[in-house]
Amino acid sequence: MTTSGLFDALSSDIAEGWTRFVAHPFVMQLADGSLPEASFRHYLAQDYLFLTHYARAFALAVVKSDTMEDLRQSAAGVHLLLNHELPLHISFCAGWGLSEADLACVEEAPANRLYTRYVLDRGQSGDLLDLLVALAPCSLGYAEIGRRIIGDPKTRRADNPYRPWIELYGGDDFQSGSAALAAQLDRVATQRGIDPADPRSSARWPALRDTFATATALEVGFWDMGLNPPPA
């Protein structure tokens, strides 16, 4: 279970937008197995490109880290993405007939480009906290989605073609990784004089909230993109 005072405040402050993300029709169709295969294949290919940029963002977090603890955690995030999550994604895509060579040739969708460049821009123009807040909707949002779907008795389990995706994001490995990011979020906020139990009292709150709200809206746009694959 993800626990973070800062994340809880951010997600509750934009409750309507957060719900649009974590309960998006794309997600609901994954859960009941009704998502068109063309939509999922398009999403998978774009997610490969997304993860490469996500790895770059964690590499930037290494540069932005002030403490050895944050250096180690950010470096571990790069290692996890490049040597574990991306290989798993490539293997998963292969099961859908998509080779790594196919994925590398995919044209980046505008929604993907807009989202990933926004995250990198927040990291380059701000500090580590700005970057982590921009990254949080992806990691913590997918953890919430996976946890909810896998625990919902209405989720279609038998012969659901998307069951491996559900088990990946609802599984212990991803859940523990997101919990580590949630803890880092509070730790880095505290380093900057922000009380995670009362972040709204900080002068930085409006900017952090805006970053989180924007990244969440861009996540919604990513799901929208998945539901609208280009013509075959």
N, C-alpha and C positions, 0 to 999 in steps of 0.2 A: 504494500500500500504506500503510495506516494505521500510524504508528509513534508510540507513546507509552508511556513506562515506567509512568506512573500507570494508564493504561487497561489495559495488559497485566496489571498486578498486580491490578486490580479484577476484570477478567473471568476471570482464572485462579483467583481466590479464590472465585468463585461459579460454578465451571465447569459444574456440573450445571444450575443455573438459566439460565446463559448459553446452553447448548446447547438447552434447552427453547425459548428465544426464537429463536435463529438457525436452528434446524432444526425449527421448528414445522410441524405438518401443513399449515397454510395456505401456508407457504413452499414446502413440497415439492410441493403440488398446483399452485401457480403454475408451478413449474419443469417439471412434466410436462404442464401444460395441462389437468389434470382438475378444477380448482377450479370449483364450480358458479357460473354467471354471477350468480345472486342473491347469493351470498356476496361476490363481487368488487364488485358495484354497491353493496352495503351498506357495505363497507369504504371504497370511494372517497368516498362521501358523508360518512362519519364522518371520513375523513382530511382532507377540506376543512376541517371544523370544527377538527380537531386542528392543522392548519397555521396557522390564524388565532391560536390560543393559543400556538403555538410562536413566532410572530412577536412576540407580546406578551412572551414570556419573553426573547427576544433584546433587546427594548427595555428590559426590566428589567436585562439584562446591561450595557447602556450606562450606566444609573444606578449600577450596582455597580462599574463599572470604575475602577481607581485610576491607570492609566497611559494616555497618549495612544495607545499601540499597541493596548491592549485596547479603548479607546473606539472607535477606527477599525474594529477587527475586528468588534466587536459591532454597530456601526452598519451595517457592510457586510452582516452577517447579516440585519438587519431589511430592508434594501434588497433583498437577494437573495430573501428569502421573499416579500415583498409584490409585487415587480416582475418576478420571474422564476419562482420555483418555483410560487407560487399561480396565476399566469396559465397556466403549463404544465399544472398540475393541472386547471384549469377547462377548458382546451382538450382535455385527455385525457378528462375526464368527458363532454364534449360528444359525443365519439365513441361513448360508451355511452348516449347519449340523455338525459344529465343536464345541464340548463342551470345557470348560476350562480344564477338565481332558484330553481330546484329545490333546489340545495344549501343556499341560505340558509334554506330553510324546513324543513330536516331537523331532527327532534328529536334532541338530543344523547343518545347512549347512555350509560348509567351507567358503563361501563368507560372511555369517552372522558373523561367529566367527572372521574372519580376520578383518572385519570392526569394530565391537564393541570393540574388544580388542585393536585395534589401537587407538580409541578414548580414552579409559580408560588409555592407556599408555601415550598418550600426556598429559592428565590431571595429571597423577601421576608424570611424569618426568618434567613437566613444571609448569607454573603458571595459574591463572584463565584465562588470555587472550589466552594462548595456548589451553586450554580446550574449551573455547567458539568458537574459530576459527575451531576446530575439529568438534564441534557440529553444526556449522552454516549451512553446506550444507544440512543436513537433514531438520531442521525446516524451514529455509529460502527457500530452494529448493522446498519443498513440498508446501509451501505457493505460490511460483511463479507458480508452476504447476497447483495447484487448481485454482488460480486466472485466469490464462490464459485459462484453459479448460472451466471453468464455463462462461467466457465471450466470448467464441468463438461461433459464430452462426453456425459453421459447426459441433459442438459437438452434438452427438445423445442424445436427451433427452427422447423422447418417447420410452418406453420399453427397455431402456438401463439397463442391470442388474447391472452395476457399477455406476449408478447415485448416490446412497447414498454415495459412496466413494468420488465422485467428489464434492458433496455438503458439505461433511465434511471438506475437505481441501480447498475448495473455500469459505467456510462460514465465517461469522464474527468472531466466537470464535477462530478458528485456525488462522485467519489473524491477529487478535489483539495480540494473543500470540506470533506470529512470529515477529510482530512489536516491542514488548517489548524486545525480545532477540536482535533484531537489534540495538535498543537504548542502551541496556546494552553493546553490543559489542563496540560501539563508546565510551561509558562512561568509560569502563575499559581500553580501549586503551589510552584515554586521561589521566587517572590516571598514566599511565606508560610513559608519555611524548611523546606519539605518536599523531600527528595531524590527525584525521580521514579524513580531507579534503586533506591531502598530506601524506598518510602513507608510500609511497615508499621512502621518504627521511629518514625513520627510519632505524637504523642498524638492527632492528628486522624483517624488511620486508622480506628478503629472506626465513627465517625460517617460518614465518607466511604464506607466499605464498605457501611454500612447504607443510605445514600441510593442508591447504585448498585444494590444488590440489590433494593431496593423498586421503583425505576424499571424495572428489568429485568423483575420479576414483573408490573408493570403493562403492559409491552409484551406479555407473554404473554397477559394478559387482553384486550388489544386484538385480537390474532390470534384468540383464542377467540370474541370478539364477532363477528369477520368470518365465522367458520364457522357462526354461528348467527343468520342474518338474521331479522328479524321476519316473520311471515306476510304475504304480499302482499295 
